[in-house]
Amino acid sequence: MRDIQLWIVVGFFFLGVIIAAFNGAIMVKKIKKIQNAMNLVAEGDLTALVQLKQSDQIDEVGQIGVGMNKMLDSMKVMIDHIKISSESLAAASQQLSASADQNRIASEETTNSMQEIAEGAERQVNVMIETSELFEVVNKKMEASSIG
């Protein structure tokens, strides 16, 4: 009877070792899948997902793979938002640059107009001075002719 009990214990022990080795191999296989996906992501491939069967997603290692896939999905969404924001920023920058160019052109035109107005005013002053001098000459001649 003792021999039978010993053989039963040894049998269960080996069965436990076989089950543990089988489970260990399954865990290592899942961990390698996760590791391969992480290496691809580290190289910049955000399309790399951990490919796990539905039954593989039950244990803790499978949940790590599921979590990594969720994280990658979130990163893709975030990158898309950043891309959209950067495109909007580039468009706004182009509009601002175009607006600055238009302002520069308008300022140049205003400067040219002011310069033309100043030149015209200067010509008018010169004409008025000449007219004033002519009036003085005419006035002096009239005074001289009335005296004389």
C-alpha positions in Angstrom: 0.0 0.0 0.0 2.8 2.3 0.8 4.4 1.6 -2.5 1.2 2.5 -4.3 0.9 5.8 -2.3 4.5 6.6 -3.1 3.9 5.9 -6.8 0.8 8.1 -6.7 2.7 11.0 -5.1 5.6 10.6 -7.6 3.1 10.5 -10.5 1.3 13.6 -9.3 4.7 15.3 -8.8 5.7 14.5 -12.4 2.3 15.5 -13.7 2.7 18.8 -11.8 6.2 19.3 -13.4 4.8 18.6 -16.8 1.9 21.0 -16.4 4.2 23.7 -15.0 6.6 23.2 -17.9 3.7 23.4 -20.4 2.4 26.6 -18.7 5.9 28.0 -18.6 6.3 27.4 -22.3 3.0 29.1 -23.0 4.0 32.1 -20.9 7.4 32.3 -22.6 5.7 32.2 -26.0 3.4 35.1 -25.0 6.2 37.1 -23.5 8.2 36.7 -26.8 5.3 37.9 -28.8 5.1 41.0 -26.6 8.8 41.5 -26.7 8.8 41.3 -30.5 6.0 43.8 -30.8 7.8 46.1 -28.3 11.0 45.9 -30.4 9.1 46.9 -33.5 7.5 49.8 -31.7 11.0 50.8 -30.4 12.1 51.0 -34.1 9.2 53.3 -34.9 6.6 50.8 -36.2 3.4 51.8 -34.4 1.4 49.3 -36.4 3.0 46.4 -34.5 0.3 44.9 -32.3 0.6 41.9 -30.0 -1.2 39.2 -31.8 -2.9 37.1 -29.1 -5.7 34.6 -29.3 -8.8 35.3 -27.2 -7.8 32.5 -24.9 -4.3 33.9 -24.5 -5.7 37.2 -23.2 -7.1 35.8 -19.9 -3.9 35.6 -17.8 -1.7 38.4 -16.6 0.8 38.1 -19.5 -2.0 38.2 -22.0 -3.4 41.3 -20.2 0.0 43.0 -20.6 -0.3 42.4 -24.4 -3.8 43.7 -24.4 -2.6 46.8 -22.5 0.2 47.3 -24.9 -2.2 47.2 -27.8 -4.4 49.8 -26.1 -1.4 52.0 -25.5 -0.4 51.8 -29.2 -3.9 52.7 -30.2 -3.8 55.7 -27.9 -0.4 56.7 -29.3 -1.7 56.6 -32.8 -4.7 58.8 -31.9 -2.3 61.2 -30.1 0.0 61.3 -33.1 -2.9 62.0 -35.4 -3.9 64.9 -33.2 -0.4 66.2 -33.2 -0.3 65.9 -37.0 -3.6 67.8 -37.4 -2.4 70.4 -34.9 0.9 70.8 -36.7 -0.8 71.1 -40.1 -3.1 73.8 -38.6 -0.1 75.6 -37.2 1.7 75.5 -40.6 -1.4 76.9 -42.3 -1.7 79.7 -39.7 2.0 80.4 -40.1 1.6 80.7 -43.8 -1.4 83.0 -43.4 0.5 85.1 -40.9 3.5 85.3 -43.3 1.2 86.4 -46.1 -0.4 89.0 -43.8 3.0 90.3 -42.8 3.9 90.6 -46.5 0.7 92.5 -47.2 1.4 94.8 -44.3 4.9 95.4 -45.5 3.6 96.2 -49.0 1.0 98.5 -47.6 3.6 100.3 -45.4 5.8 100.8 -48.4 2.9 102.2 -50.4 2.0 104.5 -47.4 5.6 105.6 -47.2 5.7 106.4 -50.9 2.5 108.3 -50.7 3.7 110.3 -47.7 6.9 111.1 -49.6 5.0 112.2 -52.7 2.7 114.4 -50.4 5.8 115.9 -48.8 7.4 116.6 -52.2 4.1 118.2 -53.4 3.9 120.3 -50.2 7.5 121.4 -50.7 6.8 122.4 -54.3 3.7 124.4 -53.1 5.9 126.2 -50.6 8.4 127.0 -53.3 5.6 128.3 -55.6 4.2 130.4 -52.7 7.6 131.8 -52.0 8.1 132.7 -55.6 4.6 134.2 -55.8 5.3 136.2 -52.6 8.6 137.5 -54.1 6.8 138.4 -57.3 4.1 140.3 -55.4 6.9 142.1 -53.5 8.5 143.1 -56.8 5.1 144.1 -58.3 4.3 146.0 -55.1 7.7 147.8 -55.2 7.2 148.7 -58.8 3.7 150.0 -58.1 5.1 152.1 -55.3 7.9 153.4 -57.4 5.5 154.3 -60.3 3.1 156.0 -58.0 5.9 158.1 -56.5 7.5 159.0 -59.6 
